[in-house]
């Protein structure tokens, strides 16, 4: 079937815009240049032209979502190139590290450790200083975490698996409160908005529907508009798959 001229021209424009953005990000031809006929053009057109060039979300926010998806799904081959691209966009090493750590809370901390090692190699190659020593953890992690959780989620903070008297999840969730909300959500390096972007992207990539529903709703009360949450979910599609993103968007639509 012959592609209509209008569609052909539109695709050529998408491809050109995508390639221009990819070059601006410093992502080389080899990063997505799989040895298959037409694949490099496909990645320029689809990944960068049709997704990255969409309006509605700043490029730095798209990068946070992308790094979260790459870390959560262990796309280790891509992580160095995208860390370099993040630096070009103005995200600092602390923001990049914190994105991987936040995603690691959801995907398992070994995923964060692997991503952090790769990121450290990028920073070292660019002569960036090692991170400063972290401040000691406060003594009242449980109270600090409970307060942060309530602040972020409101009445949803104690529903479902987060209910204090839940017969099976209660003990483990106490640790999530102490170390997820008490430590990670209070760490410097990422804004609250960025941590929600990271969380929504990671939950989408990992197909964690219960968590996605909760955090997507809370994101709208924490500096993100619904349209921006939709863009965050869409941003993960080239890196974690279209079906997880489509399922997440359907889930979000059911809550309208």
Order of alpha helices (4+ residues) and beta strands (2+ residues): alpha-alpha-alpha-alpha-alpha-alpha-alpha-alpha-alpha-alpha-alpha-alpha-alpha
